[in-house]
Amino acid sequence: MKKLVISFLLAFVTFAILGGLFANFVFLPQLAIWQEAFPEAVKSSPDFVSGFIVGIIQLFGFIYLMDRLNIDNFKDGAVFGAIATVALWLMIDLQMVSISNIFSYNYVLTDAALSAVMGAIIGALIGWSLKKFA
């Protein structure tokens, strides 16, 4: 149980730092463009509570799956994290492309690339911590 709690805490701090950086430099400027173009459909500022909940769910899922799959090292954690995160966000983003005129394929590619980076870093950290604190 200790390894799961420590893995979660480390991943959560990393998620908050990387999420904050990516939000401020990439996603919030894009949100402003969408809000200007579609003021009735896009909020002027994001609901951080829902984003927080999504992050928590993703972290719990990562830690649970990685522990069950015995992924307990830096390299395998990074690979799992990158693949799982990109797959998750590609599904969400491509669904949004299919139902709206707001999302573009350029946005999808940017989000996939940043998701891969974030997923790899968080996955590597979780993999490492699952073994280190076992």
N, C-alpha and C positions, 0 to 999 in steps of 0.2 A: 504494500500500500504506500509505503514511504516513497518508493521510486515513482509512482504515479503522481503523487502530490507534488514532488519536487519537479518532475518533468512538466507538469501543468504550469507551475509557477514560472519556471524559466521560459517556457514557450509563450506564456501570456505576456510577460515583460517584453520579449522579443517581438511578438505580434504587435503590441502597442507602439513600440518604437518604429518598426518598419511600416506599420499601417499609417502612423502619423506622418512619416516622411513621404510615403507614396501619396497619401491623401492631399497633403499640402502642395506638393510639387506637380502632381499629375491629375488626380481625380477632382479636386475642388475647382481648378481652373476649367476643366471640361464640364463640370456641373454648371458653372456660371454661364458657359456658352449655351448649354441646353436650356437653362432657365430663361435666358434672354430670347431664345428662339421659340420656346414653348412654355410661356409663363403660366398657363393654366394647368399644364401637365407635370411640370418639374418644380419641386420645392426650391426656394431660394437658399436654403441650407439643409444639409442632410439630417436625417434622424439618426443620431449616433447611437441611440439605444438599440435600434434594430441591427445596426452594424456590429455592435458589441455582442449581441446575442448570436449572430451568425458566426462571429469569431470564436465564441465560447463553444458552440456546437461543433465547429470544425476542429478545434483543439481537442475536445473530448473524443471525437471520432478518431483523430490521428493517434492519440495516445492509446486508446483502446485497441485499435487495429494493429498498431505497431507492436504492442505488447503481446497480443494474441498471435501475431505472425512471427514472433521472436526476432524482430528487427531491433537489434541492440548495438548498432555501431554507426559511426558518423556517415560513412559512404552509403550504406543501404538505406539509412534514414533520409539522406538527401535525395536519393533517387526516388524513393517512395513518396516523399513529401512533394517533390516537383511534379511527378506524374499525377498524383491524386489531386493536387490543387489545380493544376492546369485542366484536368478532366472536369472537375467540378465547375470551375468558372467558365470553361468553354460551353458547357451545357447551359448554364444560366445565360451567358451573354448571347449565344447563338439563338436561344429562344427569344430573347428580347429583340434581336435583329429581325426575327421572323414575324413578330407581332407589332412592331413599331417603326416609325421613321426617325426615331431619335438616335438609336445606336447605329454605328457604322462598323464595317469590317476593320477599319483602322483602329477603332477603339477596342474591338475584340482582340486584335493582335497585341496591342499595347497591354491590355489587361492580362492576356495569357503570359506575356513575357515577364511582367512584374509578379504575377502569381507564381510562375516557375521559380523566380528568385526567392520570393518570400517562402514558398513551400519547401524549397531545398534547404534554406537556412533553418527554418523551424523543424523540418524533418530530421536534419542532421543533429540539431540540438536535442531533440527528443530521443533519437536513437542512441546518442552518446549517454544521455542522462539515465535511460532505462538500464543500461549496463553499469554505469558508474555508481548509481544509488540503489542497486538491487540488494 
